[in-house]
């Protein structure tokens, strides 16, 4: 599977804003640790106002 790096700064800024300002947003965080491998994190948000609350994340520009 090919993975595209995204603008993590914008994603984290948006996530922080949603969690600070939105009432009633449910957050589930699942961390999957793989021995001798990289771990994965899945974040599920429910009850976000508007379609994705205005999130626009695009692939990170490469140099």
MMTF fields as JSON, N, C-alpha, C and O atoms, coordinates in Angstrom:
{
  "mmtfVersion": "1.0.0",
  "mmtfProducer": "UNKNOWN",
  "numBonds": 251,
  "numAtoms": 252,
  "numGroups": 63,
  "numChains": 1,
  "numModels": 1,
  "chainsPerModel": [1],
  "groupsPerChain": [63],
  "chainIdList": ["A"],
  "bondAtomList": [4, 2, 8, 6, 12, 10, 16, 14, 20, 18, 24, 22, 28, 26, 32, 30, 36, 34, 40, 38, 44, 42, 48, 46, 52, 50, 56, 54, 60, 58, 64, 62, 68, 66, 72, 70, 76, 74, 80, 78, 84, 82, 88, 86, 92, 90, 96, 94, 100, 98, 104, 102, 108, 106, 112, 110, 116, 114, 120, 118, 124, 122, 128, 126, 132, 130, 136, 134, 140, 138, 144, 142, 148, 146, 152, 150, 156, 154, 160, 158, 164, 162, 168, 166, 172, 170, 176, 174, 180, 178, 184, 182, 188, 186, 192, 190, 196, 194, 200, 198, 204, 202, 208, 206, 212, 210, 216, 214, 220, 218, 224, 222, 228, 226, 232, 230, 236, 234, 240, 238, 244, 242, 248, 246],
  "bondOrderList": [1, 1, 1, 1, 1, 1, 1, 1, 1, 1, 1, 1, 1, 1, 1, 1, 1, 1, 1, 1, 1, 1, 1, 1, 1, 1, 1, 1, 1, 1, 1, 1, 1, 1, 1, 1, 1, 1, 1, 1, 1, 1, 1, 1, 1, 1, 1, 1, 1, 1, 1, 1, 1, 1, 1, 1, 1, 1, 1, 1, 1, 1],
  "groupList": [{"groupName": "UNK", "atomNameList": ["N", "CA", "C", "O"], "elementList": ["N", "C", "C", "O"], "formalChargeList": [0, 0, 0, 0], "bondAtomList": [1, 0, 2, 1, 3, 2], "bondOrderList": [1, 1, 2], "singleLetterCode": "X", "chemCompType": "L-PEPTIDE LINKING"}],
  "groupTypeList": [0, 0, 0, 0, 0, 0, 0, 0, 0, 0, 0, 0, 0, 0, 0, 0, 0, 0, 0, 0, 0, 0, 0, 0, 0, 0, 0, 0, 0, 0, 0, 0, 0, 0, 0, 0, 0, 0, 0, 0, 0, 0, 0, 0, 0, 0, 0, 0, 0, 0, 0, 0, 0, 0, 0, 0, 0, 0, 0, 0, 0, 0, 0],
  "groupIdList": [1, 2, 3, 4, 5, 6, 7, 8, 9, 10, 11, 12, 13, 14, 15, 16, 17, 18, 19, 20, 21, 22, 23, 24, 25, 26, 27, 28, 29, 30, 31, 32, 33, 34, 35, 36, 37, 38, 39, 40, 41, 42, 43, 44, 45, 46, 47, 48, 49, 50, 51, 52, 53, 54, 55, 56, 57, 58, 59, 60, 61, 62, 63],
  "secStructList": [7, 7, 7, 7, 7, 5, 7, 2, 2, 2, 2, 2, 2, 2, 2, 2, 2, 2, 2, 2, 2, 7, 6, 6, 7, 3, 3, 3, 3, 3, 3, 3, 7, 7, 6, 6, 1, 7, 7, 3, 3, 3, 3, 3, 3, 3, 1, 7, 1, 1, 4, 4, 4, 4, 7, 7, 7, 7, 5, 7, 7, 7, 7],
  "xCoordList": [0.853, 0.0, 0.896, 1.848, 0.599, 1.327, 0.689, -0.531, 1.505, 0.997, 1.564, 2.744, 0.722, 1.124, 1.254, 0.307, 2.424, 2.542, 1.687, 1.727, 0.921, 0.057, 0.58, 1.468, 0.033, 0.433, -0.001, -1.094, 0.841, 0.476, 0.213, -0.644, 0.923, 0.698, -0.726, -1.364, -1.226, -2.599, -3.612, -4.616, -3.353, -4.261, -4.329, -5.42, -3.19, -3.182, -3.786, -4.438, -3.58, -4.192, -5.716, -6.418, -6.221, -7.663, -8.226, -9.265, -7.544, -8.017, -8.077, -9.05, -7.064, -7.068, -8.204, -8.828, -8.478, -9.569, -10.919, -11.766, -11.122, -12.39, -12.588, -13.681, -11.549, -11.69, -11.868, -12.506, -11.323, -11.484, -12.855, -13.411, -13.408, -14.605, -15.905, -16.976, -15.852, -17.08, -17.601, -16.882, -18.846, -19.504, -20.055, -20.603, -19.909, -20.523, -19.755, -20.333, -18.471, -17.673, -17.112, -16.45, -17.381, -16.85, -15.545, -15.447, -14.556, -13.242, -12.876, -12.914, -12.523, -11.977, -10.571, -10.367, -9.609, -8.224, -7.815, -7.912, -7.357, -6.908, -5.448, -5.107, -4.588, -3.167, -2.883, -3.176, -2.309, -1.969, -0.453, 0.214, 0.082, 1.528, 1.896, 1.314, 2.861, 3.356, 4.773, 5.661, 4.996, 6.359, 7.339, 7.058, 8.47, 9.526, 9.034, 9.502, 8.089, 7.552, 7.074, 7.189, 6.547, 5.967, 4.556, 3.866, 4.129, 2.784, 1.831, 2.261, 0.546, -0.487, -1.425, -1.657, -1.964, -2.949, -4.153, -4.017, -5.327, -6.572, -7.373, -7.644, -7.758, -8.561, -9.916, -9.997, -10.981, -12.333, -13.065, -13.141, -13.608, -14.372, -15.819, -16.103, -16.739, -18.169, -18.789, -18.431, -19.711, -20.43, -19.718, -19.91, -18.894, -18.187, -19.178, -19.927, -19.19, -20.093, -19.647, -18.451, -20.588, -20.317, -19.625, -19.118, -19.605, -18.879, -17.387, -16.692, -16.923, -15.536, -15.08, -13.877, -15.995, -15.64, -14.681, -13.912, -14.706, -13.846, -12.444, -11.567, -12.2, -10.87, -10.498, -11.254, -9.345, -8.772, -7.295, -6.504, -6.929, -5.529, -5.097, -5.773, -3.987, -3.476, -2.112, -1.467, -1.672, -0.354, 0.738, 0.702, 1.692, 2.811, 3.659, 3.906, 4.099, 4.953, 6.345, 6.861, 6.944, 8.302, 9.28, 8.954, 10.483, 11.514, 12.211, 13.103],
  "yCoordList": [-1.175, 0.0, 1.235, 1.313, 2.184, 3.444, 4.444, 4.606, 5.114, 6.124, 7.467, 7.582, 8.48, 9.832, 10.669, 10.752, 11.297, 12.166, 13.419, 14.065, 13.756, 14.924, 16.01, 15.774, 17.182, 18.324, 18.104, 18.512, 17.467, 17.106, 18.326, 18.279, 19.408, 20.618, 21.129, 21.483, 21.169, 21.635, 20.678, 21.109, 19.378, 18.389, 18.526, 18.515, 18.652, 18.779, 20.097, 20.15, 21.154, 22.445, 22.335, 22.803, 21.72, 21.532, 20.671, 20.998, 19.57, 18.677, 19.408, 19.264, 20.175, 20.944, 21.948, 22.126, 22.61, 23.582, 22.906, 23.414, 21.765, 21.032, 20.625, 20.782, 20.109, 19.636, 20.779, 20.592, 21.958, 23.11, 23.751, 24.198, 23.802, 24.617, 23.84, 24.411, 22.582, 21.844, 21.127, 20.358, 21.391, 20.662, 19.357, 19.326, 18.306, 17.046, 16.242, 15.341, 16.521, 15.701, 14.529, 14.72, 13.322, 12.12, 11.742, 11.785, 11.376, 11.027, 9.63, 9.35, 8.76, 7.44, 7.388, 7.702, 6.997, 6.855, 5.411, 4.9, 4.754, 3.373, 3.34, 3.778, 2.815, 2.664, 1.181, 0.386, 0.818, -0.57, -0.672, -0.167, -1.325, -1.52, -2.847, -3.886, -2.793, -3.989, -4.243, -3.419, -5.362, -5.648, -5.647, -6.211, -5.016, -4.939, -4.312, -4.67, -3.374, -2.727, -1.338, -0.929, -0.627, 0.69, 0.533, -0.434, 1.481, 1.452, 2.266, 3.087, 2.04, 2.781, 3.427, 2.896, 4.583, 5.276, 5.581, 6.114, 5.24, 5.549, 6.481, 6.16, 7.641, 8.61, 8.703, 9.01, 8.437, 8.524, 9.641, 9.65, 10.589, 11.702, 11.561, 11.273, 11.763, 11.723, 13.023, 13.539, 13.555, 14.761, 16.045, 17.072, 16.005, 17.206, 18.113, 17.649, 19.418, 20.331, 20.533, 20.606, 20.622, 20.813, 19.577, 18.74, 19.464, 18.34, 18.452, 19.306, 17.608, 17.583, 18.897, 19.124, 19.756, 20.987, 21.869, 22.615, 21.804, 22.657, 22.117, 22.862, 20.839, 20.267, 20.214, 19.698, 20.744, 20.631, 20.325, 21.212, 19.075, 18.66, 18.131, 17.297, 18.611, 18.183, 17.527, 17.716, 16.762, 16.13, 17.175, 18.27, 16.818, 17.692, 17.912, 16.978, 19.129, 19.439, 18.9, 19.027, 18.303, 17.804, 18.789, 19.527, 18.806, 19.741, 19.223, 19.886],
  "zCoordList": [0.0, 0.0, 0.0, 0.776, -0.854, -0.915, 0.028, 0.034, 0.823, 1.749, 1.351, 1.018, 1.387, 1.024, 2.29, 3.073, 2.506, 3.689, 3.514, 2.466, 4.539, 4.491, 5.407, 6.226, 5.265, 6.063, 7.505, 7.898, 8.28, 9.648, 10.51, 11.392, 10.279, 11.069, 10.925, 11.916, 9.696, 9.461, 10.066, 10.634, 9.947, 10.512, 12.032, 12.601, 12.69, 14.145, 14.599, 15.641, 13.837, 14.168, 14.094, 14.99, 13.036, 12.87, 13.989, 14.562, 14.303, 15.349, 16.691, 17.431, 17.002, 18.238, 18.294, 19.34, 17.164, 17.105, 17.308, 18.044, 16.659, 16.806, 18.259, 18.804, 18.886, 20.259, 21.247, 22.283, 20.958, 21.843, 21.733, 22.736, 20.53, 20.295, 20.142, 20.348, 19.797, 19.505, 20.75, 21.388, 21.076, 22.151, 21.593, 20.491, 22.343, 21.954, 20.933, 20.325, 20.708, 19.795, 20.591, 21.611, 20.118, 20.755, 20.061, 18.835, 20.852, 20.318, 20.798, 21.996, 19.868, 20.183, 19.606, 18.433, 20.418, 19.957, 20.187, 21.302, 19.126, 19.216, 18.781, 17.683, 19.656, 19.337, 19.189, 20.082, 18.05, 17.791, 17.791, 16.887, 18.801, 18.894, 18.257, 18.567, 17.371, 16.719, 17.244, 17.028, 17.923, 18.395, 17.221, 16.164, 17.42, 16.395, 15.097, 14.016, 15.2, 14.004, 14.386, 15.542, 13.431, 13.693, 14.229, 13.906, 15.044, 15.604, 14.749, 13.938, 14.929, 14.222, 15.223, 16.309, 14.844, 15.663, 14.79, 13.689, 15.29, 14.593, 15.477, 16.634, 14.941, 15.679, 14.994, 13.805, 15.747, 15.214, 15.934, 17.162, 15.167, 15.728, 15.299, 14.136, 16.24, 15.93, 16.399, 17.458, 15.622, 16.02, 15.646, 16.299, 14.6, 14.148, 13.426, 12.567, 13.769, 13.076, 11.624, 11.342, 10.731, 9.303, 8.726, 9.473, 7.412, 6.803, 7.108, 6.557, 7.962, 8.443, 9.048, 9.178, 9.416, 10.111, 9.342, 9.949, 8.016, 7.201, 6.99, 6.553, 7.286, 7.113, 5.642, 4.819, 5.323, 3.983, 4.16, 4.481, 3.951, 4.069, 2.725, 2.122, 2.27, 0.968, 1.151, 2.182, 0.166, 0.289, 0.521, -0.041, 1.349, 1.656, 0.416, -0.347, 0.217, -0.916, -0.643, 0.467, -1.649, -1.498, -2.078, -3.008, -1.532, -2.013, -3.229, -3.759]
}
